[in-house]
Amino acid sequence: MAHVAKKYKAAAEKVDRTKRYKLDEAMSLVKQTATKKFDETVDASINLGVDPKHADQVVRGAVVLPHGMGKTVRLAVFAKGDKAKEAQEAGADIVGAEDLAEKIQGGFMDFDKLIATPDMMGVVGRLGKILGPRGLMPNPKVGTVTMDLARAVKEQKAGKVEFRVEKAGIVHVPFGKASFDPDKLKANFSAIMEVIYKAKPQTAKGVYVKNVTLSTTMGPGIKLDLAELAAQHA
């Protein structure tokens, strides 16, 4: 444990906790603070000036990252007939209907994302207690309940990430790996912020984006310059 603490301390010393970093500097720094042997995920923690207790202030959405997430996404699809064939041809890993529901009820969870056609939601809905806590329940608001399966499958395979504001008004969203080039991390992050800014509820008052912190899976937080972000997405 002492060795772990020493590595973290060395990484943390590279970050000035009183400073708000410009994007280019932050992307370079976040790579330097990745100390683990595995390829750490890079996350953004975005504190928004909204009250999620009000339905009209729930910020959620999805974005296809320009450079993906650096991992292979195993995709399951609930569909029948021609739509099942469409999903298979688009590259879905698992396609099924009631048979897939039975497998999931039996403990099968060998997939990262789940898509369904609207007519299959009656079957999928019965799996809510299994899928809901894992964040796998399909939802039309983020494009995972759709008839356009070819597009949905390709987007998920390309690195589509979903986000939803939590009770404290914070959005946590991953946008790459520590091994990524800084420019790719920046492009992915900027794509997320573009969607976040566009998703601002009309009823949200005051400052919308209150704080943004970047970090690797096990690294220290790096606060961003909010003025620069606002100027880029004005």
N, C-alpha and C positions, 0 to 999 in steps of 0.2 A: 504493500500500500504506500509505503514511503516513496518508492520509485515513481508510482503513479502521481502522487501529490507533487513531487519535484518537477515532473514533466508539465503538469498543469500550471504550476507556479511560473515556470519559465515561459510558457505560452502567454499567460496572463500579464506578465511583465512587459510584453510587447504592445499591450493595449493601454492607452491613456483613457481611464474611465471618465475623465472630466471633458473629454473632447468628443465632438461630433464629426465623424469622418466623411469626406467626399467619397462618392461611389467608387472611383478608380482605386483610391487608396484602401478603401474597405475591402474590396474584392481581393486585392493582393494580400492584405493582412489576414483575411479569414483563411487563406491557404496556409499561411505561415503558422497559424495557431492550431492546425490539425496535427495532433501528436500520436494518434493511434496507428497500429499496424494495418488496420482495415481502412478502406476508403470511406471516410466519414461523410455523412450527408450534410449539406449546408442548408440551414433553415433561416427563415425570416419570421420575426415576431413583431406584429404590427398592431399597435395600440390605437384604437379608433374612438373618436368622440361620439359614440352611439350607445343607446341603452337597449340591449337585445331582449329585455323583458317586453318591449313593445314590438309587435309583429312587423310593423312598418319600418323598424330600424334594424332588422336582421340582415346583415350583409353576408351574402354567400354567392358563390359562382365557381367557374372552372376556366382554365386557360391551358392551351397547348403550348408547352415550352418550346421555344425555337430550337434548343439543343437537347431536348429530352431530359430524363432523370438519370441517365447512365446505368440503367438496369433493364432487364427483360421483364416485361409485364405479362403475367399469365392471366388470361381473360376468359371468363365464363359468360355465356349468353343464354338467356331463356327465350326460345323462339320455336316456332313450328313450321313445317312445310317449306315453302319457298324462302321464307325469312330465315329459317335455320340454315338452308343452303347458302344464302347470301352471307350470313355470319361466318360460316366455314370458309367460304371462298375469300373473304376479307382477311382471314388470319386468326379467327377466334380459336382458342385452345380447347375449350369445352363447350359443347352446344347441346341443349336438351330442354325438356319441358317437365312433365310430372316425374319422369325418371330422374332428372337432375335434382329436383326438389327432395325426392326420397334419399338420394345419396348425401345431400347436405344435412338432412335430418339425421342420417346415420353417422355423421361426423366428418364427411368429406369437405375439406376446406382448402384444397390445393389450387387456389387462385388468388390474385391480388385485386381484381376489379370485377364488377358484375354489371351486365347490361341486360335489359329486357324490353320486349315489345309491349305496348300498352295492354294488349289482350292477355298477356301472361301475368299481369300484376296481381290477379286474384290468387294465383298459385304462389307467387313470390311473397305476397303479403302474409301468408301463413308462416313464413320463415323469419318474420320480423324480430323475434326474440333472439334468433341466432345471428342474423345479419346486422341488425341495428347497432348493437354494442361494438361491433367490429368496423362500423362505418362503411358497410358494403351494400346497404339498401339502395337499390336504383331510385333515381329521382329525376323527374322531367326538367327541373330547374337547372341541373348541371349536365343535361344531355344523355343521361344513362337510361332513361325510358324514352324510346324513340322507335319509329318505323324505319328510319334511315340507318340501318345497322352497318352498312359498308363504311359510311363516314364515321360513325361512332367507334367502331372497332379500330379503324386506322388512327383516329385521334388518340385513343387510349394507348395503342401500341407506340405511338410517336412520343408519348410522355405528357399526357394531359393530367393536370393536378387539380384537385377540388379544394375549396376552402369554405369555412363557415365561421362566423364570429362566435366566440365563446361567451359565457355569462359575464365575464369581467370586461368585455369589449375588446378582446384581443383575438387576432387571427394568427394562427401558426400555419405556415406553409413551407414545404421543402422546395428547393429550386435547383438542385444539382449536387455534385459530388466535389469533395476537396481536390480531387485530381483534375478537375476541369480547368481549362485555361481561364484566366480572369475575365477576358472579354466575353466568353460564353456564359459565365456566371452572371455577369452584368446584364447581358441580353435576356437571359431567363428571368432575372429579378425584375427588370424593367417591364417585361411583358405582364408579370403579376401585378405590379403597381399600377399599370395602365388600367387593368380591369378593376382593381380596388378603387381607384379614383372615380371611375365611371359608375361604380356601384353605390356611390354616396346617396343615402336616403334623403329625400326632399325634406323630411321632418328633422333631420340631424341639425342641431344648432351648434354654433361656436366652431372651434378648431376640429377638423375632421380627422386628419392624420396627426396624432399627438406624439407618437414615438415609434421608431423603427430600429430594431436590433437584429444584427446578423450573428450567427454562430455556427460552428460545426457541431456534430453530435456530442462531443465531449469537451468542446472548447469554450473560452470566455466570450461574453457578449461584446459586440462592436456596434456602438450607436452611430446612426447616420445623420448627416446634415439635412434637416427637414426642408430648409429653404431651397436647397438644390433639387430635392425631389419634387417639391411643389412647382418649381420653375419648369422642370422637364415635362410635367404632366398638367400644366395649366390649360 
